[in-house]
Amino acid sequence: MAETGDIRAQIEEWLRFSRELGVEGLEVDLDLVGPSVQDSIAPSAKGDKAEVVEKFVPDRPIAPIHSAQTAPPAPRQSRLGLLESTRMSKISAESGSGAAQRPTPPLSVTKSQQAPAADTIIQMDKLDLTSTKNITDVRSAIGDCSRCPLCSDRTQIVHSTGNFEADLMFVGEAPGADEDAKGEPFVGRAGQLLTKIIESIGIAREQVFIGNINRCRPPGNRPPTLQEAASCKPFLLREIEIVKPQVIVVLGNTACQNLLDTKVGITKLRGNFQDYFGVKVMPTFHPAYLLRDPHKKREVWEDMKKVRDFLAEK
């Protein structure tokens, strides 16, 4: 059993590494290999063997842009129209604006009903979220979601969290085991490293907004399928419009390709600002990838300095 677990762990590691680099067409049925080593370790053993995440930037300290003790930033009125002329705003204009209303699919699916197959997922592009005025409304619209097959294996839905008026937003792929257990995004080892990445540019984690493309953990921590991502993405897009961040940092290949609707890999896009309907997007490597290849931390640090400098100019 131990040998089988080792083989599965190596395969999982190779798959994650390859997908992070943008390699496409990788499909492996891990159920044929057996349980992973991580899943077979008792919780107490995991705690004993947990590694301490090293400091992200061991160099000189960076002067904070905003600290928790300083006064809040200036009113955001100058940015309230940030997305008004974008396609997202036109789609989600308030019903009283005279914009054409799109048909809304039934959202009263209960968990007692069988989860739809991947090729029969509800057409979420027709979902009308115009009535959602804040993040709480978005969560209510999601409900006890069973819009895709991921609902059958999750422990709980992992909603986006943080500052609902943040200038900076981070978007990952999907919850892992730690996130599925706690119900919060980025709380495992990768989450600890993400916290250090955020703090490295002088911002407290509580000041940013953090979410994922998908809110339910895929089996074996595999990337969500296109259909699974399509069922969850509209809620993330609505959150982006409500929060109105100045910068979105997309973490890893899956988040980058899903948010930007591109097939270009993260290695080609990282380090260069992209435009998402008027919002600056910085693609960079996922913290989990940095845990596997610490040498890439320097590249992420360079990316985050660009984010820091952009925010400092605003």
N, C-alpha and C positions, 0 to 999 in steps of 0.2 A: 504493500500500500504506500509505503514511504517513497519507493522508487517511482511509482506511478504519479504520486503527488509532485515529486521533483520535476518529472518530465512535463507535467501540465503547467507547473509554474514557469518553466523555461519557455514553453510555447506561448503562454500568456504574455510574458515579458517581451518576447520577440514580436508578437502581434502589436502590442502597444507601441513599441519602439518604431516599427515599420509604419504604422498608421500615423504616428506623430510626424514622420518625415514626409507624409503625403502619398505613401504607396497605396494604390487602389486595388480592389479585386481580391482582398484577402478574406477568405471565409474558411474557418476551421470549426468543426463540431467538437467542442471541448468536452461534451458529455461522453464521447467515446474514449476519452483519456482518463477520466475519473476526477475526484475532488481535488481542488487545489490545496497546496500546503497551507496557505493562509486560512482557508476555511476549516482545516482540520486541527488548527492550533486552538487550545482552550483559551478563553478570554484572559485568564490569569497569566498564562504563558505568554500571550501577546504583550501584555503589559510589562512583563519582565524583560522581554527582548526588544521593546520599543527603543528605537534610536532617537537621540536628541537631534533635532534639526539645527544645523549650524547657522550662524549668523549669515544673512544673505549678503551683506556688503561689509566686509571686515575693515574697510579703509576708513576714511575720515567721515565724521558725522555730517549730515546734510541739514542745513537750516530749514525748519518746517515752513510749509506754505501756510497752513492753518493748524494750530494746535488746539487741543481740547480745552485749554485754559483761556485762549484768546477769544475776543468777541467774534460772533458769527460773521460770515462774509456779507458783503453788501447785498441789498435786495436784488432778487433775481428777475425783476420786472423787465430788464433789458433783454432777457433771454426767453421770455414767455412765448415770443413768436418764432422760436428757433425752428420748429417743425411745421409751422402753419402752412407754408407753401409746398410742403412735401406730399408725396403720395400717401404716407401714413396718415397725415392730418386730413386729407381729403376723404380717405376711407372711413376714418373714425370721427368725422365732424358731428357735432351735436344734432339731434333730430330736428331742432328748431331752425337750423341753418338753411334748410331747403335742399340739402344734398340728398341725392337719391339713396334710399335705404335698400340694403341688400337683404335677401331672404335669410332668416336665421334657422339653422337646423335644430331639431329637438335636442335639448341638453339634459333631459330628465332620465338618462340611462343610469340604472342602479347597478351596484356591484353584484347583485344576485343574478343579473343577466350575464350571459356568456360574453366574454370579451371578443370583439370583432377580430376576424383574421386580418393579416397585414394588408391584403389586397382589397379589403372592404371597409377600411377605416373611414369614419365620417369626413366629409369634405370640409376641412376646417377653414379653407379660404373663404367660405361663405359665413363664417361665424361673425355675428354682429356684437361688438363690444362697446358700442357707443354709449351705453348706459353706465359703464364703469368710469367713475370719476376719480378714483384713488386706488391705491394698492389693495386696500381691504376689499373693495368692490371686485377687483380682479380675482382675488382668492375665493370670494363667494361665487363668482361665475365658474371657476374651476370645480368647486364642490368636491364631492367624493369621486373623483374622476375615474371613469372606465372607458375612455375614448380610444385607447389602444391596448394591445396585449400586455404591456408592462405593468398594468394594474394588478395582474394576478399574482405577481411575486413580490411586490413591494411591501415594506413594513408600514410606510407612511409616505405621503406626498412631501417633497422637499421644496418649499417655496423660496422665492428670492427674499433676501433680508438686507437690512442696513438702513442707511439714511434715505428717506423717500424724496429728499430734495438734493441728492448728491451731485457734485460736479463730475465725479469719476465713478464709472461703473465697470464691473468685471463680469464676463460671461464665460462659463465653462461648458463642459460637455454634458455631464449627467452626474447624479449622485453616486457615490461609492458606498461600501458597506458601512463605514462610520456615519456618513451623512444619512443613509437610510435608517440607521438605528436612532440617531438623535433628532432628525427632522430639520437639520440646518445645512446649508451648503458649505463646503470646504472647512470641515472640522477635523479631518484626519491629519496625517503627516504632511500631505500636500497642502492642506489648509493652513497648517502652522507655518509652512514656508511662504505661502501667499501672504499671510499677515506680515512677515518680515519684509517681503517685497514691497508691500504697501507702506510700511513704516520707513523703508529706506529712502523714500522720496518725501518724508516729512509729513505724512498724513496718517492719522489713526484709522484703524480698520472700521471703527464705528461711523466714520464720516463718509464711507463709500457705500455703494449699493452692489450686491453680489447675487448672481443667479446662474442658471444653467439653461441650455437649450431644452433639455428634458428634465422633468421634476420627479421621475420615478427611476429607480436603479435598474439598468438592464442586467440580465443574468450574466454572471461571470465578469461584470464590469466591461462588457463589450460595448463598442460605440452604438448609439441608437441608429436604427434603420432610417431611411429617408421618410418612410411612412410614419414611424414613431415620432420623428422630429417634427414632421408637418402637423401632427395632432397637438403638439405642445407649443410650437413657435408663436402662434398668434397672441398668446397670453404674454410672452416675453416682449413682443413688439409693442403691445399696449402699455406694458410697464415702462418701456423706453420712452414712449410718448408722454406718459404721466410724469416720470421723474425728470425728463429733459436734461440728461447729463451733457457736459461739454465734451467728454471723451469716454469712449467705451474701449476697454482692453479685452480682446478676445483671446482666450487661453487655449492653445492647441489647435490641431488641424480640424477636428470635427466642429468645434464652435465657430471657427473662422469661416469654413466653407458653408455652414448652414446660415449664419447671420448675413454674410455677404453674397450668398447665392453664387458661389464660384467653385470651380473645380481645381483652381490653382492651389498648390500645397503651401503649408505654413512656412516652409523654409524659403520660399520665394517672396512671400508677402511680408514676413516679419521685419520690423524695424522701419517700415514706411507707413505713414498715415494713409488710411483709406477714407473715402467719404461714404457715409450711409445716410442719405437723405438729409444732408446738412449737419450731421454729427460726425466728428472725427473718430475714427476707429484705428486702434493700434493692435495689430496681430503680433503675438509673441508666443513663446513656448509655454506649455502647461507646467505648473509646479511639479506634477508627478513625473514628468519627463526630466526635470532638473534633478530629481532625486536619483534617477537612473544614470544621468550623465551630468555631473556637477560642473563640468567644463563649460556647459552652455549658460551657466549663470551670468557670465560676463556679458553675453549677448543680450540677455533679458535686462540686465542692468542698463545697458546702453539704450534699449527701447524705453525703459521706464524714465530715464533722464529726459528723453524727448517729451514724454507725457508731462513730467514735472515742469519742464520749461514752457510748454504750451499753456498749462494751467496758470503758471506764474504771470504770464503776459495778459491774462484775462482780468 
